[in-house]
Amino acid sequence: MERLTRRDQGEAPAPGRRSRRGRRVLIASVAGAAVLGGVLVLLPRGAGDAPPPAPGPAALARGAVTTGVPAALPDLAALIGDRETHLRAHPLDGASWAVLGAAYVEQGRRTADGANWPKAEKALRTSLRTGPKRNPQALEGLAALAVARRDFPAAKKWGESAVKAAPKRWTAHAVLIGAYTGLGDDKGVGRALDKVMELRPGSAAVGALAAAVYRDRGWREDAAARISDAAAAAGAPAERAAYLEQAGRLAFERGERQEALRFFQEALRTDPDQRAAQAGQGRALAALGRTTEALSAYQAALAKRPSPEYALELGELYESLGLGQAARVEYDLLRERARGAEAAGADEQLVLGLLDADHGDPAAAVERLRVEWGRQPGTAVADALGWALHRTGADEEALEFATIATDGDKGGGVRSALYVFHRGVVEKELGRYGPARRHLGEALTINPYFSPLRVPEAKRALAELGEPPVEGPPD
């Protein structure tokens, strides 16, 4: 029977409690952390499903995705080739169009190749036209595509349609977790997770989803315990590597840089195509002061997965080392990649807003992030908009958004050192020195290595604030 944490049973963890499972070493993996969106949304076969491919890599990919777990990139490529060949002979096979579309989504997500998005949309819409009247596979695929594109209103629409068509399909509820997260709908996330756990108890993939939700709520030990169990229970190497990468991100966010590095290294040994782990390796190596290795890791990750987020991280690492020209090259590449992704239907306004706020035109960042907040008011957008407003000098309004991003009562439950740092800087600018001192110190406590650029700024700001005044006895 699945072991439940106190959070699973509706209880809050005891204050200061350290989860023993959260610290447990993964015996089978490490001797000595959007998985949201990382599960391909195809389900166990039923009426109207596509005929399976012949035994081999394509069948392995189909077997992985039909159980809701990540598939290996070579196997995904084989599955795509198999379905394309099949559909040339059977162009009205709606179920195979759904399989092909969802495989394109997963391949695009893993490789950060926006060229997959139009192909995925065409295949999934063809499935809607040629498939059965109730076609939750295609609806679910369109929801996953929208999550990958960061179009969360569309993801909600398609995901809720998939749930309506097939209420007992656990992955339909799972994809809604990504949609509701992007929209800042914490209650919706909770309902979707509860349904997933009811329909698929004990699944490693569901454990990874739960870990991501727990992380967003600030339940760090519970998240670590969940992803530990998921990695230990994973089957295929690609699945296990995805969960090890998630565990590494969680460890790094706690400031545990050496443990994070071990997770990332093991993820790469398990699946060399796990480029998110390679970027994570760069993050951890930079925190350890191994900057030459960190630069190499980031460059290798970007060569195979040209993610704008990785380019921003690498650019800021260069900038922290005084390599301004190299940083500008990365920022220019980021803009180029973001333009390409947006041409393919993706929404890159968040990362472009972050870039403009710190390394471009803050007023332009505010403009684009206000629009983004109006469409999909998630926690990450609240933080980015607040910071951009601060960079333009609008600190009173900036504090409103920084509070949304960091106050659990307002939706910002995630324990993010960067978000808390942003809030502390805004408070310092407004002369609210007590809260500023508290939040800047909290940022460095959450993760003393959260950013090669911002950590020195946080330390300087704290030094400028000095120690809190000691008041004498009242007269």
Salt bridges, closest charged atoms under 4 A:
GLU2 OE2 - ARG226 NH1 2.73
ASP8 OD2 - ARG226 NH2 2.88
GLU11 OE1 - ARG6 NH1 3.81
ASP82 OD2 - ARG83 NH2 2.52
ASP93 OD2 - HIS86 NE2 2.73
GLU106 OE1 - ARG109 NE 3.15
GLU121 OE2 - ARG125 NE 3.03
GLU121 OE1 - ARG149 NH1 2.93
GLU140 OE1 - ARG169 NE 3.37
ASP151 OD1 - ARG375 NH2 2.82
ASP186 OD1 - ARG217 NE 3.49
GLU198 OE2 - LYS195 NZ 3.43
ASP216 OD1 - ARG215 NH1 2.74
GLU221 OE2 - ARG18 NH1 2.58
ASP222 OD2 - ARG7 NE 3.65
ASP222 OD1 - ARG17 NH2 3.83
ASP229 OD1 - ARG3 NH2 3.69
ASP229 OD2 - ARG21 NH1 2.27
ASP229 OD1 - ARG24 NH2 2.47
GLU245 OE2 - ARG249 NE 2.73
GLU253 OE2 - ARG215 NH2 2.94
GLU256 OE2 - ARG23 NH1 2.72
GLU256 OE1 - ARG254 NH2 2.83
GLU259 OE2 - ARG254 NH2 3.78
GLU266 OE2 - ARG240 NH2 3.45
GLU266 OE1 - ARG269 NH2 2.97
ASP271 OD2 - ARG110 NH2 3.17
GLU293 OE1 - ARG290 NH2 2.86
GLU313 OE1 - ARG283 NE 2.93
GLU316 OE2 - HIS359 NE2 2.81
GLU316 OE2 - ARG454 NH2 3.90
GLU319 OE1 - HIS359 ND1 3.25
ASP347 OD2 - ARG375 NH1 2.88
ASP356 OD1 - ARG335 NH2 2.70
ASP356 OD2 - ARG368 NH2 3.37
ASP358 OD1 - ARG391 NE 3.56
ASP358 OD2 - ARG454 NH2 3.30
GLU372 OE2 - ARG150 NH2 3.69
ASP383 OD1 - HIS422 ND1 2.78
ASP395 OD1 - HIS390 ND1 2.62
GLU396 OE1 - ARG432 NH2 3.59
GLU397 OE2 - ARG370 NH1 2.82
GLU427 OE2 - ARG423 NE 3.12
GLU427 OE1 - HIS439 ND1 2.73
GLU442 OE2 - ARG415 NH1 3.10
GLU457 OE2 - ARG454 NH1 2.51
GLU464 OE1 - LYS428 NZ 2.88
